[in-house]
Amino acid sequence: MFLTLVSQKLQEDRVALTKRRDTFKKVMQRLNAEYEALKTQLQENETHAQLTNLERKWQHHEQNNFVMKEFIATKEMESDYRPVVKNVTKQVTDYNKILIESLQNTRN
């Protein structure tokens, strides 16, 4: 008896779930068809095609800008002469001090 009730309940659940599955399949098919129709409509839209091309160009320009910024930054670092100027100025100052001391020593 208990087994029959459980079996009957499981059978009812199976029927209900099968109906639910079939309903969801129909809904999904309808939504899929609607999606495909909208997708086709969008692909045929002139404005969408232009926007897509402009987005591609924009992305390409962004990549070029990034590459150019990196190139410029690298060249700036390569051509930064300030440390050299600082070093040379210090050496000239030191050399001048040595010359002044040398001249003072020769006078005395």
C-alpha positions in Angstrom: 0.0 0.0 0.0 2.7 2.5 1.0 4.8 1.5 -2.0 1.8 2.1 -4.2 1.2 5.5 -2.8 4.8 6.4 -3.2 4.8 5.1 -6.7 1.6 7.0 -7.5 3.1 10.2 -6.1 6.3 9.7 -8.1 4.2 9.1 -11.2 2.2 12.3 -10.6 5.4 14.2 -10.1 6.8 12.8 -13.2 3.8 13.8 -15.3 3.8 17.3 -13.7 7.6 17.7 -14.3 7.2 16.5 -17.9 4.5 19.0 -18.6 6.6 21.7 -17.0 9.6 20.7 -19.1 7.5 20.8 -22.3 6.1 24.2 -21.4 9.7 25.5 -20.8 10.8 24.0 -24.1 8.0 25.9 -25.9 8.8 29.1 -24.1 12.5 28.7 -24.9 11.8 28.0 -28.5 9.6 31.1 -28.7 12.2 33.2 -27.0 14.9 31.8 -29.2 13.0 32.6 -32.3 12.3 36.1 -31.0 16.0 36.5 -30.2 17.1 35.3 -33.7 14.6 37.7 -35.3 15.9 40.6 -33.3 19.5 39.6 -34.0 18.8 39.4 -37.7 17.1 42.8 -37.6 20.0 44.3 -35.8 22.5 42.9 -38.2 20.6 44.4 -41.1 20.4 47.8 -39.4 22.7 50.3 -41.1 23.3 52.3 -38.0 24.4 49.1 -36.1 26.9 48.3 -38.9 28.3 51.8 -38.8 28.6 51.7 -35.0 30.3 48.3 -35.0 32.9 49.6 -37.6 33.4 52.8 -35.5 33.9 50.7 -32.4 36.5 48.6 -34.2 38.3 51.7 -35.4 38.2 53.2 -32.0 39.7 50.1 -30.4 42.4 50.1 -33.0 43.2 53.8 -32.3 43.3 53.1 -28.6 45.8 50.3 -29.1 47.9 52.7 -31.3 47.8 55.4 -28.6 48.9 52.9 -26.0 51.8 51.8 -28.2 52.8 55.3 -28.9 52.7 56.4 -25.3 54.9 53.5 -24.4 57.3 54.4 -27.2 57.4 58.0 -26.1 58.0 57.1 -22.5 60.8 54.8 -23.4 62.5 57.4 -25.6 62.1 60.1 -22.9 63.9 57.8 -20.5 66.6 57.1 -23.0 67.2 60.8 -23.8 66.9 62.1 -20.3 70.1 64.2 -20.0 69.5 65.6 -16.5 71.6 63.0 -14.6 74.4 63.6 -17.0 74.2 67.4 -16.6 74.2 67.0 -12.8 77.2 64.7 -12.9 79.2 66.9 -15.3 78.3 70.1 -13.3 79.6 68.4 -10.1 82.8 67.3 -11.9 83.4 70.8 -13.3 82.8 72.3 -9.8 85.2 69.8 -8.2 87.8 70.5 -10.9 87.5 74.2 -10.4 88.0 73.8 -6.7 91.1 71.8 -7.4 92.4 74.4 -9.8 91.7 77.2 -7.3 93.5 75.3 -4.6 96.4 74.6 -6.9 96.7 78.2 -7.9 96.6 79.4 -4.2 99.2 76.8 -3.3 101.5 78.0 -6.1 101.2 81.6 -4.9 102.1 80.8 -1.4 
